[in-house]
Amino acid sequence: MTDVLTLTGVSKVFPSHRAVDNVNLTIPPGEFHALVGPSGCGKTTTLRMVAGFEIPTEGNILLEGANVASLPPYARNVSTVFQNYALFPHLTIRQNVEFGLKRKSDPGNIPAKVAEVLDLVQLTGKEDRLPSQLSGGEKQRAALARSLALAPAVLLLDEPLSALDPNLRKQVRLELKALQRRVGITFLMVTHDQEEALTLADRITVMNKGKVEQTGTPHEIYLKPRTPFVAQFLGAMNWLNGFGLRPEATRITPLEPPSGVPSVRATVLDSTFLGNCIHVLAEMPNGETITVEVSRFEGTHKQGDRVQLWWNPEDELRFS
Amino acid sequence: MTLRRIFLAPAALVTIALFLVPMAIVLAYSLMTRGPYGGQGMPWTLENYQRFFDPLYGEILLRSFWIAGETTILCLVLGFPLAWFLSRSGKRRDLYLQLVMLPFWTSFLVRTYAWVFLLRDTGLFNTILLSLDLITEPIPLLYNHGAVLLGLVYCSLPLAILPIYSTLERLDYALVEAAADLGAKPFETFRKIVIPVSAPGLRAAAFLTFVPSLGTYLTSDLLGGGSTILIGNLVQNQFTTARDWPFGAAASLILMAIVLIGLVVVTRNNEDIL
């Protein structure tokens, strides 16, 4: 038994639709795993089945080797950080953290344990506040502390950053990753944000219409997507006849392209300045458009400019 | 006169004419002396209030509080699961809410009389039980404490369900899941999370059932048949058969004072009520 969490052939059928369809997933201890996909792809239902809020219609969920698929939430060694945090509004932060600990720790150890996790998420000094007296970021950390205190086999995170404002989100993302490294607990996170998945996760599972499209490291998922859906979902994509090409792998030149590489003539339609890069929209002779991501150090391209687009053949993404 | 005052004027006039003026009259009557043939007159006196502290009336007051308390507890215990069911019933919720409100479409008096027809010796329940040979003599279902309690619970239950429903409807279900996630079994989740979070609705429900039950006279009259005299019946009797308006006025003011003091005590620490 090396894997902390294994899903085999897990399906969930609701009266109206099949939300999760034969999902297989294996997560080794200490991994930060992200479940990504568009809304309605079954990622949240999958997470809820691991948590115990939904019982799978078929399949097994092995947690540390034991099948927990039909156990209620309170009998599973997992803990969830909810999207809107679900902190108990009538309890202080300390009482929120103690709520789960009281059942797991002997009473003498509780104060030290509470202090330890609140220190870990930098909430020392806010123990006696009510959740309504905390900022969004603090609430998120309080919810994390409440779950971490139980030292679960797997910590489940349901869109943990989506309720934060965008500026805060990037900072909290880094903190979350650092925290996971430090505590060494296995994290299973659901997100619809591809950038979040790429930056946080050790491995990513992309889901679509209840099925797993691909599981792999961010590198594998981004550079070797197995299906057009995966390629499209993580990162932008240009579709040329028969293959895909990332905008940043597409090169643009007003001159002749290097010899021996594929190229195509195009006319610049538009150029959008995004701060760190520029997106040039160009039209190919067949009327299709292509987006090219260039650095501002590579010169400027105005509407109507005649250009050549080229790329390295190994950057072509082909799907069988 | 500002526009604001013009718009407030009708409501203010109604309040003064229909609430404050009658209250002042009741207060004045309660301080007068009963005339030899009923009615009221001079001199001013506090005797009506002193009379109320007779043990006889104390017993009536205690009985009223007791039955109002029983009604409240039963309404909360019965209303909570119903309100929970309503708040979680999805698309059918509006239909069920209408069903809860349905009794209000008919007169309170008619509904209470209906219970008389159901409970009396020749009523539906006894007739069925007799015809099934389950009993040989009618069970005395009517004209006792239980019948009054039944009538009060029946009338107050919708008033208890609605405020509880409105807090449960706003209850974030993730809190229930979070409690289970942290290891709490269903009953513990209910006790430590659901009840405290829905406390404002429970307090409102308790008040909306307790106060009208405390002052009831119709239910106790029709279903209690004079066997259960409550403070409401006492007041009513003073104004009708006893023809002692000053004492009736004093008794109703004492009841009102008790309710108001209770309201102040409960709301002082909980601004969320009602």
Interface residues (C-beta under 8 A of the other chain):
Chain A: A51 G52 F53 P72 P73 Y74 V78 S79 T80 F82 Q83 N84 A86 L87 F88 P89 H90 F99 G100 R103 K104 R146 S147 L150
Chain B: D172 A174 L175 E177 A178 A179 A180 D181 L182 G183 A184 K185 K192 I193 P196 V197 A199
